[in-house]
Amino acid sequence: MLNAHPHPWVRFGATSLDFALVNLILTALEAAWGAPLVPRLSRLFPDLGPGLVQAAVSSSDSIFPILLTSLLEALLLCTLGTTPGKTLMGLTLRRADGGRLTPAQAFGRAGLKFVWGWGLGIALLDAIAQVRSYVRSNNGRSLPWERDFSYTMSPRSTGSRLAAYFIPAAVLLLLIYALGGWPGGGA
């Protein structure tokens, strides 16, 4: 269906699948490398000591995977018009004239989404940004990074969308766990 405004959970599912895929790739690279690819921010600033500042720095360790997910999404949107997560959820993103996003539009969208949708990757801001985005979207208001674009959504039942989300998500999460991306994972 053209110019569909997909339910917020469909878009969130697509983004979370893309994020899980990026984390799988990063975890596999780190497992092959034998060490983190990017030093933890808390290790870069060891003199901050305990307290709120140290907690804020430690919580921002997720910035790199979120930023990488945003950049890869932009690259895929301007070349293919979709991402792996959006494909599984039956979504493509187009300009108002039906064409793919230009690189400037795709990367501009990624920047807005990183700030307003991901809350810069900082734990508390991320949660607030996602709740705010859900409420805005559920009330029919466009999100800052989606104003100039429309979705094409393939007709699917809710059950098939749930299966398209949960099956790959479970496989990706098990692979991340097996590679050692979570405490206790890996051999």
ROMAR-347632 format. One line per 4 residues: number of its first residue (from 1); their letters; for each residue x, y, z of N, C-alpha, C. Coordinates in nm, 4 decimals, m for minus. Atoms other than C-alpha are relative to their C-alpha. Example, Ala and Ser with C-alpha at 12.3 -4.5 7.8 and 13.67 -1.06 7.14 Angstrom:
<sites>
1 = as = 0.0890:m0.1190:0.0000:1.2300:m0.4500:0.7800:0.0900:0.1200:0.0000; m0.0820:m0.1190:m0.0060:1.3670:m0.1060:0.7140:m0.0770:0.1090:0.0730
</sites>
This chain:
<sites>
1 = mlna = 0.0844:m0.1157:0.0000:0.0000:0.0000:0.0000:0.0892:0.1222:0.0000; m0.0830:m0.1189:0.0135:0.1485:0.3353:m0.1024:m0.0328:0.1032:0.1059; 0.0123:m0.1090:m0.0965:0.2063:0.6221:0.1371:m0.0632:m0.0428:0.1313; 0.0512:0.0496:m0.1270:0.1142:0.4069:0.4318:0.0776:0.0643:0.1141
5 = hphp = m0.0668:m0.0462:m0.1219:0.1923:0.5366:0.7781:m0.0008:m0.1198:0.0936; m0.0002:0.1239:m0.0774:0.2982:0.2105:0.9425:m0.0094:0.0264:0.1495; 0.0103:m0.0079:m0.1449:0.2212:0.1491:1.3049:0.1387:0.0193:0.0597; m0.1324:m0.0218:m0.0607:0.5044:0.2662:1.5347:0.0743:m0.1286:0.0324
9 = wvrf = m0.0681:0.1247:m0.0350:0.5739:m0.0928:1.6399:0.0609:m0.0669:m0.1227; m0.0560:0.0569:0.1226:0.6314:m0.1979:1.2778:0.1328:0.0693:m0.0307; m0.1234:m0.0742:0.0255:0.8893:0.0790:1.2305:0.1046:m0.0288:0.1072; m0.0929:0.0321:m0.1082:1.0444:0.0086:1.5728:0.0582:m0.1399:m0.0204
13 = gats = m0.0479:0.1359:0.0265:1.0663:m0.3614:1.4831:0.1045:m0.0016:m0.1099; m0.0967:m0.0053:0.1092:1.2444:m0.2817:1.1577:0.1325:0.0586:0.0476; m0.1223:m0.0631:m0.0508:1.4928:m0.0522:1.3320:0.0726:m0.0907:0.0979; m0.0666:0.0866:m0.0975:1.5581:m0.2973:1.6143:0.0643:m0.1208:m0.0672
17 = ldfa = m0.0647:0.1083:0.0747:1.6282:m0.5765:1.3640:0.1302:0.0481:m0.0644; m0.1217:m0.0558:0.0581:1.8778:m0.3519:1.1860:0.1073:0.0186:0.1072; m0.0934:m0.0208:m0.1109:2.0373:m0.2631:1.5212:0.0588:m0.1329:0.0473; m0.0487:0.1321:m0.0412:2.0614:m0.6311:1.6193:0.0976:m0.0562:m0.1030
21 = lvnl = m0.0899:0.0480:0.1053:2.2223:m0.7133:1.2838:0.1355:0.0704:0.0082; m0.1257:m0.0739:m0.0156:2.4829:m0.4383:1.3286:0.0750:m0.0509:0.1232; m0.0652:0.0527:m0.1203:2.5509:m0.5654:1.6824:0.0572:m0.1386:m0.0239; m0.0528:0.1321:0.0331:2.5921:m0.9178:1.5473:0.1308:0.0134:m0.0768
25 = ilta = m0.1211:m0.0201:0.0792:2.8474:m0.7973:1.2933:0.1134:0.0523:0.0881; m0.1030:m0.0530:m0.0901:3.0334:m0.5937:1.5571:0.0503:m0.1064:0.0966; m0.0384:0.1062:m0.0934:3.0305:m0.8864:1.8002:0.0862:m0.1046:m0.0699; m0.0805:0.0967:0.0753:3.1623:m1.1225:1.5319:0.1399:0.0558:m0.0271
29 = leaa = m0.1303:m0.0621:0.0234:3.4393:m0.8775:1.4453:0.0823:0.0052:0.1282; m0.0713:m0.0037:m0.1280:3.5283:m0.8354:1.8123:0.0452:m0.1397:0.0422; m0.0388:0.1374:m0.0329:3.5302:m1.2132:1.8608:0.1194:m0.0425:m0.0843; m0.1126:0.0339:0.0870:3.7631:m1.2525:1.5624:0.1248:0.0794:0.0392
33 = wgap = m0.1105:m0.0883:m0.0381:3.9800:m0.9598:1.6779:0.0542:m0.0366:0.1377; m0.0402:0.0378:m0.1347:3.9874:m1.0838:2.0362:m0.0050:0.1128:0.1004; 0.0095:m0.1157:m0.0900:3.9184:m0.7417:2.1868:m0.1035:0.0961:m0.0565; 0.0950:m0.0994:0.0519:3.6708:m0.4547:2.1614:0.0617:0.0824:m0.1131
37 = lvpr = m0.0476:m0.0808:0.1126:3.7010:m0.2639:1.8341:0.0128:0.1469:0.0382; 0.0001:m0.1384:m0.0452:3.6261:0.0667:2.0042:0.0158:m0.0022:0.1510; m0.0161:m0.0001:m0.1458:3.7568:0.1377:2.3552:m0.1247:0.0551:0.0681; 0.1142:m0.0484:m0.0764:3.4832:0.1829:2.6103:0.0286:0.1415:0.0475
41 = lsrl = m0.0199:m0.1387:m0.0407:3.4333:0.5504:2.6892:0.0401:0.0104:0.1464; m0.0343:m0.0045:m0.1415:3.4568:0.4745:3.0598:0.1492:m0.0284:0.0215; m0.1441:0.0264:m0.0110:3.8114:0.3459:2.9997:0.0817:0.1181:m0.0510; m0.0713:m0.1177:0.0492:3.9053:0.6627:2.8123:0.0066:0.1104:0.1050
45 = fpdl = 0.0059:m0.1023:m0.1035:3.8129:0.8735:3.1163:0.0014:m0.0637:0.1389; m0.0014:0.0725:m0.1279:3.9240:0.6664:3.4187:0.0058:0.0916:0.1216; m0.0181:m0.0897:m0.1142:3.9919:0.9711:3.6382:m0.1285:0.0674:0.0448; 0.1247:m0.0647:m0.0387:3.6294:1.0750:3.6552:m0.0500:m0.0489:0.1351
49 = gpgl = 0.0393:0.0525:m0.1309:3.5785:0.8522:3.9565:m0.1461:m0.0387:0.0037; 0.1393:0.0418:m0.0127:3.2490:0.7233:4.0895:m0.0930:0.1209:0.0000; 0.0987:m0.1074:m0.0043:2.9354:0.9239:4.0679:m0.0794:0.0094:m0.1279; 0.0915:m0.0198:0.1115:2.6887:1.0584:3.8197:0.0729:0.0146:m0.1326
53 = vqaa = m0.0720:m0.0206:0.1249:2.9481:1.1653:3.5619:0.0518:m0.1331:m0.0540; m0.0493:0.1302:0.0432:3.1057:0.8181:3.5524:m0.1147:m0.0860:m0.0535; 0.1157:0.0771:0.0465:2.7606:0.6597:3.5182:m0.0451:0.0480:m0.1373; 0.0403:m0.0542:0.1297:2.6757:0.8940:3.2296:0.0970:m0.0426:m0.1087
57 = vsss = m0.0986:0.0414:0.0994:3.0019:0.8134:3.0499:m0.0146:m0.1491:m0.0291; 0.0143:0.1438:0.0198:2.9552:0.4388:3.1051:m0.1250:m0.0325:m0.0800; 0.1238:0.0291:0.0712:2.5982:0.4512:2.9769:0.0074:0.0393:m0.1464; m0.0093:m0.0439:0.1384:2.7112:0.6178:2.6570:0.0808:m0.0949:m0.0869
61 = dsif = m0.0760:0.0965:0.0780:2.9086:0.3107:2.5460:m0.0780:m0.0550:m0.1191; 0.0812:0.0492:0.1110:2.6198:0.2245:2.3141:m0.0033:0.0975:m0.1170; 0.0052:m0.0997:0.1070:2.6768:0.5348:2.1014:0.0542:m0.0553:m0.1314; m0.0614:0.0484:0.1237:2.9049:0.3613:1.8497:m0.0923:m0.0926:m0.0794
65 = pill = 0.0885:0.0854:0.0817:2.6651:0.0783:1.7499:m0.1232:0.0742:m0.0523; 0.1169:m0.0757:0.0452:2.3727:0.3217:1.7300:0.0389:0.0927:m0.1151; m0.0471:m0.0883:0.1064:2.5724:0.5694:1.5216:0.0292:m0.0798:m0.1264; m0.0287:0.0854:0.1153:2.6937:0.2890:1.2945:m0.1297:m0.0489:m0.0649
69 = tsll = 0.1294:0.0417:0.0536:2.3364:0.1602:1.2569:m0.0631:0.1142:m0.0794; 0.0570:m0.1166:0.0681:2.2215:0.5126:1.1627:0.0684:0.0251:m0.1340; m0.0744:m0.0257:0.1236:2.4966:0.5559:0.9038:m0.0249:m0.1091:m0.1043; 0.0281:0.1089:0.0940:2.4417:0.2120:0.7484:m0.1428:0.0079:m0.0538
73 = eall = 0.1377:m0.0164:0.0450:2.0669:0.2749:0.7366:m0.0074:0.1074:m0.1080; 0.0002:m0.1075:0.0994:2.1279:0.6009:0.5503:0.0582:m0.0476:m0.1323; m0.0639:0.0515:0.1208:2.3609:0.4301:0.3044:m0.0934:m0.0946:m0.0758; 0.0917:0.0951:0.0642:2.1087:0.1522:0.2366:m0.1247:0.0689:m0.0546
77 = lctl = 0.1207:m0.0687:0.0468:1.8132:0.3910:0.2062:0.0241:0.0770:m0.1301; m0.0241:m0.0750:0.1241:1.9809:0.6010:m0.0628:0.0435:m0.0907:m0.1146; m0.0386:0.0917:0.1084:2.1035:0.2956:m0.2562:m0.1103:m0.1012:m0.0327; 0.1007:0.1045:0.0225:1.8332:0.0305:m0.2075:m0.1429:0.0438:0.0328
81 = gttp = 0.1326:m0.0458:m0.0406:1.5445:0.2235:m0.0528:m0.0562:m0.0750:0.1195; 0.0453:0.0782:m0.1140:1.5211:m0.0211:0.2360:0.1216:m0.0532:0.0748; m0.1056:0.0624:m0.0796:1.7248:m0.2004:0.5033:m0.0423:m0.1449:0.0250; 0.0440:0.1377:m0.0284:1.7263:m0.5679:0.6093:m0.1217:m0.0052:0.0927
85 = gktl = 0.1135:m0.0004:m0.0924:1.4901:m0.4915:0.8991:m0.1279:0.0485:m0.0665; 0.1176:m0.0519:0.0700:1.2558:m0.2850:0.6832:m0.0515:m0.1017:m0.1023; 0.0408:0.1024:0.0964:1.2558:m0.5586:0.4191:m0.0796:m0.1100:0.0694; 0.0717:0.1052:m0.0729:1.1551:m0.8207:0.6751:m0.1369:0.0473:0.0480
89 = mglt = 0.1286:m0.0530:m0.0461:0.8787:m0.5933:0.8013:m0.0875:0.0487:m0.1159; 0.0785:m0.0371:0.1172:0.7631:m0.5167:0.4452:m0.0044:0.1496:m0.0269; m0.0021:m0.1453:0.0165:0.8663:m0.1501:0.4392:0.1075:0.0448:m0.0983; m0.0998:m0.0751:0.0748:1.0430:0.0716:0.1898:m0.0278:0.1469:0.0267
93 = lrra = 0.0133:m0.1431:m0.0266:1.1035:0.4428:0.2274:0.0275:0.0748:m0.1293; m0.0117:m0.0741:0.1248:1.0576:0.6879:m0.0593:m0.0203:0.1487:0.0230; 0.0273:m0.1428:0.0011:1.0600:1.0580:m0.1341:m0.1455:0.0197:m0.0436; 0.1380:m0.0305:0.0385:0.7307:1.2305:m0.2061:m0.0267:m0.0339:m0.1464
97 = dggr = 0.0190:0.0299:0.1422:0.7874:1.1799:m0.5819:0.0151:m0.1486:m0.0323; m0.0103:0.1439:0.0188:0.8361:0.8031:m0.5317:0.1414:m0.0515:m0.0194; m0.1385:0.0425:0.0194:1.2130:0.7986:m0.5850:0.0698:m0.0309:0.1319; m0.0817:0.0279:m0.1182:1.4809:0.6772:m0.3480:0.0512:0.1305:0.0587
101 = ltpa = m0.0574:m0.1154:m0.0659:1.6227:0.9187:m0.0965:0.1363:0.0302:m0.0606; m0.1339:m0.0375:0.0436:1.9249:1.1147:m0.2134:0.0944:m0.0219:0.1179; m0.0930:0.0136:m0.1127:2.2435:1.0714:m0.0079:m0.0167:0.1122:0.1038; 0.0174:m0.1112:m0.0949:2.1904:1.4167:0.1451:m0.1261:m0.0199:0.0842
105 = qafg = 0.1231:0.0242:m0.0743:1.8323:1.3302:0.2412:0.0166:m0.1162:0.0967; m0.0156:0.1188:m0.0838:1.9273:0.9866:0.3759:0.0881:0.0285:0.1215; m0.0891:m0.0287:m0.1121:2.2158:1.1143:0.5894:m0.0574:0.1097:0.0895; 0.0701:m0.0994:m0.0817:2.0130:1.4173:0.7033:m0.1051:m0.0671:0.0872
109 = ragl = 0.0986:0.0771:m0.0749:1.7375:1.1780:0.8066:0.0684:m0.0779:0.1122; m0.0734:0.0773:m0.1006:1.9942:0.9623:0.9885:0.0420:0.0884:0.1170; m0.0396:m0.0925:m0.1065:2.1200:1.2644:1.1819:m0.1163:0.0375:0.0892; 0.1190:m0.0333:m0.0792:1.7707:1.3662:1.2884:m0.0461:m0.1189:0.0829
113 = kfvw = 0.0424:0.1200:m0.0732:1.6871:1.0090:1.3859:0.0959:m0.0301:0.1147; m0.0984:0.0234:m0.1054:2.0115:0.9757:1.5840:m0.0253:0.0922:0.1190; 0.0236:m0.0966:m0.1081:1.9314:1.2895:1.7830:m0.1375:m0.0191:0.0624; 0.1372:m0.0019:m0.0522:1.5507:1.2756:1.8158:m0.0593:m0.1380:0.0234
117 = gwgl = 0.0541:0.1349:m0.0165:1.4861:0.9007:1.7841:0.0824:m0.0875:0.0920; m0.0896:0.0802:m0.0825:1.7903:0.7515:1.9554:0.0488:0.0753:0.1235; m0.0456:m0.0778:m0.1155:1.8555:1.0324:2.2056:0.1511:0.0001:0.0128; m0.1463:m0.0004:0.0068:2.2228:1.0410:2.0966:0.0631:m0.1289:0.0524
121 = gial = m0.0521:0.1267:m0.0493:2.2567:0.6831:2.2210:0.0261:m0.0024:0.1489; m0.0206:m0.0073:m0.1449:2.2645:0.7912:2.5858:m0.1219:m0.0613:0.0674; 0.1043:0.0876:m0.0538:2.0628:0.5478:2.7974:m0.1301:0.0709:0.0363; 0.1245:m0.0638:m0.0436:1.8087:0.7751:2.9676:m0.0613:0.0840:m0.1117
125 = ldai = 0.0515:m0.0793:0.1115:1.7789:1.0129:2.6723:m0.0582:m0.0888:m0.1087; 0.0488:0.0956:0.0991:1.7343:0.7127:2.4411:m0.1407:m0.0468:0.0348; 0.1327:0.0469:m0.0434:1.4406:0.5822:2.6441:m0.1040:0.1105:m0.0144; 0.0932:m0.1136:0.0103:1.2782:0.9265:2.6608:m0.0315:0.0273:m0.1466
129 = aqvr = 0.0203:m0.0273:0.1422:1.3287:0.9820:2.2868:m0.0901:m0.1048:m0.0644; 0.0812:0.1041:0.0615:1.1765:0.6462:2.1974:m0.1453:0.0058:0.0460; 0.1377:m0.0131:m0.0492:0.8713:0.6935:2.4196:m0.0667:0.1205:m0.0661; 0.0536:m0.1210:0.0627:0.8238:1.0466:2.2848:m0.0344:m0.0266:m0.1474
133 = syvr = 0.0246:0.0315:0.1407:0.8531:0.9181:1.9268:m0.1220:m0.0903:m0.0155; 0.1161:0.0896:0.0064:0.6015:0.6403:1.9922:m0.1295:0.0790:0.0192; 0.1213:m0.0767:m0.0283:0.3474:0.8809:2.1404:m0.0336:0.0909:m0.1173; 0.0238:m0.0885:0.1158:0.3892:1.1316:1.8553:m0.0538:m0.0799:m0.1187
137 = snng = 0.0390:0.0802:0.1150:0.3617:0.8598:1.5923:m0.1369:m0.0632:0.0195; 0.1283:0.0640:m0.0280:0.0710:0.6832:1.7585:m0.1152:0.0998:m0.0059; 0.1020:m0.1051:0.0101:m0.1156:1.0154:1.7669:m0.0107:0.0560:m0.1413; 0.0105:m0.0410:0.1394:m0.0684:1.0485:1.3899:0.0890:0.1164:m0.0385
141 = rslp = m0.0910:m0.1109:0.0306:0.2009:1.3170:1.4087:0.1272:m0.0569:m0.0613; m0.1219:0.0492:0.0640:0.5036:1.2817:1.1863:0.1203:0.0243:0.0908; m0.1229:m0.0119:m0.0760:0.8446:1.2332:1.3380:0.0958:0.0904:m0.0762; m0.0865:m0.0976:0.0677:1.1168:1.4913:1.2642:0.0773:m0.0576:m0.1184
145 = werd = m0.0794:0.0582:0.1076:1.3131:1.2486:1.0441:m0.0859:m0.0638:m0.1086; 0.0878:0.0630:0.0989:1.0073:1.1255:0.8504:m0.0895:0.0980:m0.0735; 0.0940:m0.0993:0.0537:0.8372:1.4493:0.7483:m0.0057:0.0059:m0.1520; m0.0043:m0.0174:0.1451:0.9486:1.4575:0.3858:m0.0041:m0.1321:m0.0773
149 = fsyt = m0.0085:0.1312:0.0629:0.9233:1.0854:0.3145:m0.1272:m0.0791:0.0255; 0.1153:0.0862:m0.0208:0.6581:0.8206:0.2762:0.0442:m0.1456:m0.0084; m0.0279:0.1424:m0.0008:0.6558:0.4493:0.3360:m0.0851:m0.0704:m0.1034; 0.0778:0.0953:0.0780:0.5480:0.1792:0.0983:m0.0004:m0.1256:0.0856
153 = mspr = 0.0125:0.1125:m0.0917:0.4158:m0.1073:0.3035:m0.0692:m0.1145:m0.0719; 0.0614:0.1155:0.0650:0.3496:m0.4527:0.1638:m0.1136:m0.0511:0.0869; 0.1120:0.0518:m0.0789:0.0178:m0.6049:0.2658:0.0387:m0.1309:0.0683; m0.0302:0.1198:m0.0793:0.0839:m0.8553:0.5450:m0.0894:m0.0005:0.1220
157 = stgs = 0.0788:0.0101:m0.1220:m0.1085:m0.9846:0.8392:0.0885:0.0332:0.1202; m0.0736:m0.0292:m0.1227:m0.0101:m0.8902:1.1933:0.0832:m0.1206:0.0415; m0.0728:0.1214:m0.0362:0.0906:m1.2513:1.2559:0.1265:m0.0181:m0.0817; m0.1197:0.0162:0.0826:0.3296:m1.2576:0.9620:0.1038:0.1068:0.0326
161 = rlaa = m0.0961:m0.1042:m0.0431:0.4850:m0.9266:1.0739:0.0658:m0.0388:0.1317; m0.0582:0.0452:m0.1268:0.5313:m1.0680:1.4239:0.1025:m0.1107:m0.0238; m0.0945:0.1079:0.0320:0.6949:m1.3801:1.2812:0.1242:0.0568:m0.0691; m0.1130:m0.0623:0.0698:0.9110:m1.1640:1.0516:0.0909:0.0738:0.0967
165 = yfip = m0.0817:m0.0664:m0.1011:1.0320:m0.9827:1.3626:0.0626:m0.0997:0.0968; m0.0484:0.0834:m0.1098:1.0607:m1.2495:1.6314:0.0942:m0.1120:m0.0437; m0.0891:0.1088:0.0433:1.2214:m1.5290:1.4290:0.1413:0.0530:m0.0276; m0.1364:m0.0517:0.0202:1.5157:m1.3209:1.2961:0.0593:0.0596:0.1277
169 = aavl = m0.0512:m0.0588:m0.1238:1.5445:m1.1356:1.6292:0.0547:m0.1081:0.0914; m0.0466:0.1092:m0.0854:1.5737:m1.4637:1.8187:0.1298:m0.0600:m0.0543; m0.1213:0.0559:0.0607:1.8320:m1.5982:1.5731:0.1182:0.0950:0.0208; m0.1072:m0.0978:m0.0182:2.0367:m1.2764:1.5859:0.0456:0.0067:0.1451
173 = llli = m0.0362:m0.0080:m0.1414:2.0245:m1.2599:1.9654:0.0740:m0.1249:0.0462; m0.0722:0.1233:m0.0338:2.1292:m1.6242:1.9981:0.1416:0.0002:m0.0574; m0.1327:m0.0083:0.0597:2.4187:m1.5654:1.7597:0.0893:0.0983:0.0766; m0.0775:m0.0971:m0.0782:2.5302:m1.2557:1.9525:0.0420:m0.0624:0.1326
177 = yalg = m0.0309:0.0667:m0.1267:2.5116:m1.4543:2.2763:0.1100:m0.1047:m0.0199; m0.0967:0.1056:0.0258:2.7052:m1.7447:2.1246:0.1388:0.0554:m0.0303; m0.1286:m0.0608:0.0326:2.9787:m1.5116:1.9982:0.0641:0.0703:0.1189; m0.0584:m0.0602:m0.1203:3.0271:m1.3711:2.3458:m0.0343:0.1456:0.0200
181 = gwpg = 0.0382:m0.1397:m0.0134:2.8544:m1.0349:2.3072:m0.0689:0.0317:0.1301; 0.0624:m0.0215:m0.1292:2.6764:m1.0836:2.6395:0.0758:m0.0787:0.1046; m0.0692:0.0756:m0.1046:2.8220:m1.1913:2.9712:m0.0510:m0.1436:0.0047; 0.0363:0.1409:m0.0032:2.8279:m1.5677:2.9838:m0.0100:m0.0628:m0.1374
185 = gga = 0.0104:0.0536:0.1356:2.8068:m1.6007:2.6057:0.1346:m0.0466:m0.0501; m0.1236:0.0473:0.0627:3.0629:m1.7753:2.3918:0.0611:m0.1170:0.0754; m0.0641:0.1166:m0.0603:3.2962:m2.0583:2.4726:0.1080:0.0398:0.0972
</sites>
